[in-house]
C-alpha cells in the first residue's frame, strides 16, 4: 500500500458518525456473555479461552481506560501460543483443529447468536505493505461485556490506513475476466449444487477478500460488524454508491459509467448462466415448451466474453429480465425452484438498479447506441472515401434496425440524430424525398476534389454517376456555408480559385526578379560601382562646364560608368568565408538534429507505446508527461549515447520533454473554459491523432466523462471543447 503524507479524513470523528448506535446493535449482539458449559468445547478452544482470560486480566491490571488493539490477542499468534501448551497433542495444534476451535468460539454454525469470543480486525502498515490482524475479545471477568468499545478502538486504530485503502480503491480501474466474467458470482456446495451470489462483485466482497488474508491459514469467520463500519465510514465521506444494503460500488476517479457497465457485464453473465442452468431443466421436466424455446434462443445471443458484454450487455439484460419475470414459477411447486427464483430476482434487482443509474447519469442507452452507430458509419465512410474516392450510400432504416427493441425508440428521431451526428464531421446530404424514408449520401470532405474528379471519370462510363455529381455539388455548398476546416485538406487535386492563375504569374515574376537581383549582387559590389559612377559623372560634368566642352562630358560619363563597373567587379564581396561558415553552421545543425532524433527514438516507445492497457496511457498533461519521463529515465538513458548519459538527470529530462513535445499535439484549453482540478493542456502524439480510430475512441471517452457531469454547465463546456478539437479541429494540431 502506498503511503500518504496526509490523512484525507483527518476531521472525521469515529464517535460522531462512523457507527450509529442502531447499526451497532443491529449488526449482531453488542453484549458478550460468559461462556456457558466450557466442557462442550474442544481442548484447543478451551486453551484459547483461557489465554484470552489471562490476557484481559493483565490488561485490566494496567488500569488504562483506553483500549490498545495492539495489546489484544490476535489470530496470527495462536499457533505459537499452542506450541507451548504441553497438555495438547500435536493433533490439537494443527490448522484444522484451530479452525474448528474458531468456529466453536464464534458460534459460526448458529449465526454468532451464542458466541464466546468476539472477532474484529485492525490494520498495520509494515515495510512489506498492508497487514491485517484479527483481534480476539473475551474478557470473562463479568456476566456481560460490552463489545462496542473494542469495536470502536480497533476501527479508530485503523482509520488512517483505511483512508489510504479507500483512496487506492478509487484510483484503480475495475477489472473483469475476459472469459465468463460472471463466474466469480457462482459457486457449488459440497454436493455439487450450483448457487448464485448476486452481491459477489461488490465493494463488500473486495473488503472480505482482504479480511481473509488475516485468517490464513485458518477457516475464514465472516466479520459483519467490520463490513458495516467500513461501509458507514466510506459512505459518510461520499466514497460509495449504494446498489443495496449489501452491495456498494466505489466512486472511482476513472469513468464511473465504465465501472457501471462492467458491473452489468458481470451480473448479466452470472445470472444468465445460473438461470439457464435451472430454468431449462425445469422447463424440460414440466414440458413448458414456449419458455424453453425462449431460453434456448436467448442463450445463443448472449456473448460470453467480457469485452462484448461490456459493450452490449445492456441490450441482453432487458431481454433476460423480461424472460425470467415471465417464467411460470408458480406452476411448479419445488423448494429448489423457490431458491432459484429468489436468487434470480435478487440479481435482477441489482441489474435494474445499475441500468437505471446509467439512465439517470445522462447516459441514455438508446443515445449511446446511436452514438456508436455514428462512429461506426463515420469510420466506414472515411475508409470507403480514401480507398475508392467515391460517395458512400447509407440506408438509414437498416442502420437502426436492431435498436427497435429498445425502450423509448422512435424511428424518425433516431434517423434525425444519425444525420445530425454524421453531418458534424462528414460531408452529408440526403438522397430521398423524405428523411425518414431516404438514403444518406456521405463523403470524407478531406478528399473532396479527388472524389469529384474520380466521379467525373466514372460518369463518362456510367450515367448513374452523373447523379452523384449533383450530390457532390450540394455537399460542397453545405461545406462552404459552414466553412468546414477539413474541406479538401488531403486532396491531391485541389480546386483552383478564380484568381489563382494571375496570382501564380505574379508570384513567378516576383520570384524571377528576386533571383536576378540576387545574382547581380553576388557578382558585383553594387554600392562601390554606383558611388564610383556617380562621382565620376559629377566630376566630368564640372570639368565639361568649366572647359565648355561637350566631348569632355560624354567621355567623362562613359569613363565613370566603366570605372564603376570595373571597381564593382574587382571589389565584389568574397562569399567563400560565408560559405564555409554556412557549411559549419549546417554541420552543427545536422548534429543537433541527429541528437534531437536520438532523444525521440530513445523515449517515444515509453511515452507513446504501441501496446497499452488503456487509452489514457497515451494521453498526458504537462505534469503527467514529466512524471512518465522520470519513471522511465533509467531505460531512456540506456538508449542514449555514452556522452549524453553523462549529463545531469534534470537536463536529460528537460531535453527529452522538449523532444517529445515536437512530435506531440498540445490542445490548450481557453482560459474562459478552464476549470480548477482539470488540466489546462492535453498532450497526445501527432501520429495517434492522425488515426481515425484513436480520435473516435478518445472523443468517446470524453463524452462518457461529460455525461457524468450533465448538470454542470462549466464541465460540459470544458469537455465539449476538447471533443470538438479532437473530432473537427485535429488537422491544425498535426501539421
Secondary structure, 3 states (H helix, E strand, C coil): CCCCCCCCCCCCCHHHHHCCHHHHHHCCCCEEECCCCHHHCCHHHHHHHHHHHHHHHHHHHHCCCCCCHHHCCEHHHHHHHHHCCCCCCHHHHCHHHHHHHHHHHHCHHHCCCCCCCEEEEEEEEECCEEEEEEEEECCCCCCEEECHHHHHHHHHHHHHHHHHHHHHHHHCCCCCCCECHHHHHEEECCCCCEEECCCCCCHHHHHHHHHHHHHCCCCCCCCHHHHHHHHHHHHHCCCEEEEECCEEEECCCCCHHHHHHHHHHHHHHHHHHHHHHHHHHHHHHCCCHHHHHHHHHHHHHCCCEHHHHHHHHHHHHHHHHHHHHCCCHHHCCCHHHHHHHHHHHHHHHHHHHHHHHHHHCCCCHHHHHHHHHHHHHHHHHHHHHHHHCCCEEEEHHHHCHHHCCCCCCCHHHHHHHHHHHHHHHCEEEECCCCCCCCEEEEECHHHHHHHHHHHHHHHHHCCHHHHHHHHHHHHHHHHHHCCCCCCCCCCCCCCCCCCHHHHHHHHHHHHHHHHHHHHHHHHCCHHHHHHHHHHHHHHHHHHHHHHCCHHHHHHHHHHHHHHHHHHHHHCCCCCHHHHHHHHHHHHHHHHHHHHHHHHHHHHHHHHCCCCCCCHHHHEECHHHHHHHHHHCHHHHHHCCCHHHHCCCHHHHHHHHHHHHHHCEEEEECCHHHCCCCCCCEEEEEHHHHCCHHHHHHHHHHHHHHHHCCCCCHHHHHHHHHHHHHHHCCHHHCCC
